[in-house]
Amino acid sequence: MKQTEKAARSRTVPKIVNIRPPGQSPVMPAGGSRMKTIALTMIVKNEARSLARCLDSVAPWVDKMIVLDTGSTDDTIAIARAHGAEVYERRWTNDFAAARNAALAHSDADWNLVLDADEWLTSGGEYLQALRHDSRRAIHNIRIDSDLGSGSNTLISSHRISRILPRGVRYKGRIHEQPAHNLPIIDAAVTARHDGYMQEQLDTKKGRNMALLEKSLAERPEDPYVHFQLGKQYDIQLQYAEALPFYRRARELVQHRTAWYHDLVVRTIECLRHEGRLEEAMIFASDEMPYWEQSADFYFVVGCLLLDQMQKHPEQGESLLPMIEESWLKALAIGERPELAGNVSGRGSFMAAAQLWALFDARKEVEKAARYKDMQKKFYAQYKEAADAGLVSAAALPEQQPA
């Protein structure tokens, strides 16, 4: 490609942001240090559907796989043993942290990779291998790409979660447990996929999760994270009205804008929009806008919100249409931000361009529709290039490139 073409492309197509600075990988100390060991540690119950997939994805990169079963009645234990895992059993006590810690107690490895059975490693084996030479005590966050929705209506939402732990670190929290530590945190070049938020999987767990969250709320009524997770549980079950009071309380209680606050804000706007509380959503979005100038998710959902308002009040179209267009263009200018908690892949690229194309195609504005159709193709290709490099989730791409 000629230099002029490269320059033109860099001016017209926003760059997708890398989630890891170039060259950031585990330090390889010199000398004759002992090779560190790595174990996969899991807790499972009735996971015959997906356990083999998880174990097979990790087996080449770890020294051992530890599976703690909490009462399976299907073939989970047999599958774990057939795939080379060490299997232990423990009674379920309605406490995820206690179960995680019991599994970790069976591990003597220097590093523990913690995964659930509905997750599987998609990249990062080399990073795990490099940890064998890393003597730093630190927590490593991996990227989890979660499938959301049902059937063909699937989105990919990414979070960075602490899942590579040095020996001795333990968990706290009855549900949505987190490692208790004061160690440095490193963003690892490791990615896992998760399909446990697909509707058919949620249906099997919603009663258990809700009961544990309500018990956690009774124990920690002033914990904003518990309120957020309760709201999210209702949200992912499409119970938007029930989610909103918990989201509101989480915002009231939180002391500072934590990593999950981005997810909370975007979900609040979407819940209000789905409930038809458009004016309330617009006021909330206006108040939050100064904080999210670098969030494509924020501007994408604001564009959707304004479109709903225009459809409800066509007489406002003259003022709203430019704002809708500008919101989605802003999302495109920001680009993909997979490091932001709860981001949905594609909102900073081909999904925003598709919204612009659909909007002006429906309005019979042929010239603009054609321009945004071409833009969608370009952003699709750019996203695919980034996905091939492991920077964003390839699973978010439609099966076919736009015609």
Secondary structure as UniProt FT lines:
FT   HELIX           3..12
FT   TURN            22..23
FT   STRAND          38..44
FT   TURN            48..50
FT   HELIX           51..58
FT   HELIX           59..61
FT   STRAND          64..69
FT   HELIX           76..82
FT   TURN            83..84
FT   STRAND          86..89
FT   HELIX           96..105
FT   STRAND          111..114
FT   TURN            117..118
FT   STRAND          119..123
FT   HELIX           125..130
FT   HELIX           131..133
FT   STRAND          139..150
FT   TURN            151..152
FT   STRAND          153..166
FT   TURN            167..168
FT   STRAND          170..172
FT   STRAND          178..180
FT   STRAND          185..194
FT   TURN            196..197
FT   HELIX           199..219
FT   TURN            221..222
FT   HELIX           224..236
FT   TURN            237..238
FT   HELIX           240..253
FT   TURN            259..260
FT   HELIX           261..274
FT   TURN            275..276
FT   HELIX           278..288
FT   HELIX           289..291
FT   TURN            293..294
FT   HELIX           296..312
FT   HELIX           314..316
FT   HELIX           317..334
FT   TURN            338..339
FT   TURN            341..342
FT   STRAND          343..344
FT   TURN            345..349
FT   HELIX           350..362
FT   TURN            363..364
FT   HELIX           366..388
FT   TURN            389..390
FT   HELIX           394..396
//
